[in-house]
């Protein structure tokens, strides 16, 4: 079907709806007791090209640093960057090896 205004094909609504239905809200949490004097916690991973400026966590009154993302189903390697130092997530869904000899945390979205 063509859009009468642009003359371009209209997007397949069923496809877009099914993609949206697969997207999940995912909460990432870092326990502030692990680094009580931390000034910043960033979440880096395949979902943000490992960019520390994209997803900054917020310190909650209970001492946990948190952030919510919406992610499509898949497997996502990631790390927390706490004051510039990489940390694995104790609440991850597993680990995968990384190229520098350590491990990335893994989040699996179904």
C-alpha positions in Angstrom: 0.0 0.0 0.0 1.3 3.5 -0.9 1.2 6.5 1.4 -1.0 9.0 -0.5 1.1 12.0 0.8 4.6 10.7 -0.1 4.0 8.1 -2.7 6.2 5.7 -0.7 5.3 2.3 0.5 3.6 2.3 3.9 5.4 0.3 6.6 4.1 -3.1 7.4 2.2 -2.4 10.6 2.1 -6.0 11.7 5.9 -6.2 11.4 6.5 -3.0 13.4 4.0 -4.2 16.1 5.6 -7.5 16.4 9.0 -5.9 16.8 7.6 -3.5 19.5 6.0 -6.5 21.3 9.4 -8.2 21.6 11.1 -5.2 23.2 11.4 -5.5 26.9 12.2 -3.0 29.7 15.4 -4.2 31.4 16.7 -2.8 34.7 20.5 -3.0 35.3 21.6 -2.5 38.9 25.0 -2.1 40.5 25.2 -2.5 44.3 26.8 0.7 45.7 28.2 -1.2 48.6 30.8 -2.7 46.2 32.2 0.8 45.7 30.8 3.0 48.5 32.6 6.2 47.3 31.9 5.8 43.6 31.2 9.0 41.8 29.9 7.6 38.5 28.6 4.3 37.1 28.1 3.8 33.4 26.7 0.8 31.5 28.6 -0.2 28.4 27.8 -3.0 26.0 27.0 -4.1 22.5 23.8 -2.1 22.7 25.6 1.2 23.0 28.9 0.5 21.1 30.7 0.4 24.5 30.3 4.1 24.9 30.6 5.3 28.5 28.7 8.5 27.8 25.5 6.9 26.6 24.0 5.1 29.7 24.8 6.7 33.1 23.3 5.0 36.1 21.5 7.0 38.8 22.3 6.5 42.5 19.1 5.5 44.3 18.4 6.3 48.0 18.8 2.5 48.8 22.4 2.7 47.7 21.9 0.9 44.3 22.9 2.5 41.0 20.2 1.8 38.4 19.2 2.4 34.8 16.3 1.0 32.7 16.7 0.2 29.0 14.4 -1.2 26.4 16.1 -4.0 24.5 14.9 -6.5 21.8 15.3 -10.2 22.5 18.9 -11.4 22.2 22.1 -11.9 24.1 24.0 -8.7 25.2 27.6 -8.7 26.6 28.1 -5.7 28.9 30.1 -4.2 31.8 29.6 -1.6 34.4 32.3 1.2 34.4 32.7 2.4 37.9 34.9 5.6 38.1 36.7 4.4 35.0 37.2 0.7 36.1 35.3 -2.2 34.5 33.1 -4.4 36.8 31.1 -7.5 36.0 27.5 -7.7 37.2 26.8 -10.1 40.0 23.2 -10.3 38.8 24.1 -11.2 35.2 22.7 -14.2 33.2 26.2 -15.6 32.6 29.6 -14.6 31.3 31.4 -14.7 28.0 35.1 -14.3 27.3 36.4 -11.0 26.0 39.4 -10.3 23.8 41.6 -9.0 26.6 41.4 -12.2 28.7 38.6 -11.3 31.1 34.9 -11.8 30.9 31.9 -9.7 29.9 28.7 -10.1 31.8 25.8 -11.4 29.7 22.2 -10.4 29.7 19.7 -12.6 27.9 16.4 -11.1 26.8 13.7 -13.5 25.8 
